[in-house]
Amino acid sequence: MTRWDRARPGVTYTCGGCGRLIETAKPVFVITLPGLKAFRYRCEVCEGPAPPDLPELVVLIAQPRAIEPPVMFRQLLPLDFRRQSGDR
């Protein structure tokens, strides 16, 4: 399977045809081998021009969640709860 995509940040893309590094957000031709997790990449010079309707790269940055203090369950029960229920 083949498709055009944009080079994502944090991933090193090397063209399998000429060996040049593909910069972030530049068009890259991705070749997926069936049955394997291997990918082959080609630059615009080796594979030809990218389609003009290729969408721009959008990177979403996750906002860190606030750390909440742990809940203390022992405070929910009265100190003498066994004497009130009659259990010993």
VENHUDA-V623720 format. One record per pair of residues at least 6 apart in sequence whose C-alpha atoms are under 7 Angstrom apart, sorted by sequence separation. I is the first residue (numbers start at 1). J is the second residue. D is the distance in Angstrom with one decimal. If there is no record, write none. Layout:
i & j & d
I & J & D
I & J & D
This chain:
i & j & d
14 & 20 & 5.7
15 & 21 & 6.4
32 & 38 & 6.5
33 & 39 & 6.5
44 & 50 & 6.4
82 & 88 & 6.6
14 & 21 & 4.6
15 & 22 & 7.0
32 & 39 & 4.9
13 & 21 & 5.9
14 & 22 & 6.0
31 & 39 & 5.7
32 & 40 & 6.5
13 & 22 & 5.3
30 & 39 & 6.7
31 & 40 & 4.9
30 & 40 & 5.9
31 & 41 & 6.2
30 & 41 & 4.9
29 & 41 & 5.6
30 & 42 & 6.7
28 & 41 & 6.5
29 & 42 & 5.0
28 & 42 & 5.9
29 & 43 & 6.3
9 & 24 & 5.5
28 & 43 & 5.3
7 & 23 & 6.7
8 & 24 & 5.6
28 & 44 & 6.8
7 & 24 & 4.9
8 & 25 & 6.1
27 & 44 & 6.9
7 & 25 & 4.8
6 & 25 & 5.1
7 & 26 & 5.5
6 & 26 & 5.5
7 & 27 & 6.3
6 & 27 & 4.6
7 & 28 & 6.1
22 & 43 & 6.7
5 & 27 & 5.8
6 & 28 & 5.6
4 & 27 & 6.8
5 & 28 & 5.4
27 & 50 & 6.5
4 & 28 & 5.8
5 & 29 & 6.3
16 & 40 & 6.4
4 & 29 & 4.6
5 & 30 & 6.9
16 & 41 & 5.7
17 & 42 & 6.3
3 & 29 & 5.9
4 & 30 & 6.0
15 & 41 & 5.2
16 & 42 & 5.8
3 & 30 & 5.4
14 & 41 & 6.6
15 & 42 & 4.6
2 & 30 & 5.6
3 & 31 & 6.8
13 & 41 & 6.9
15 & 43 & 5.6
2 & 31 & 4.6
17 & 46 & 6.3
1 & 31 & 5.9
2 & 32 & 6.2
1 & 32 & 5.2
1 & 33 & 6.8
25 & 57 & 5.8
4 & 50 & 7.0
6 & 57 & 6.1
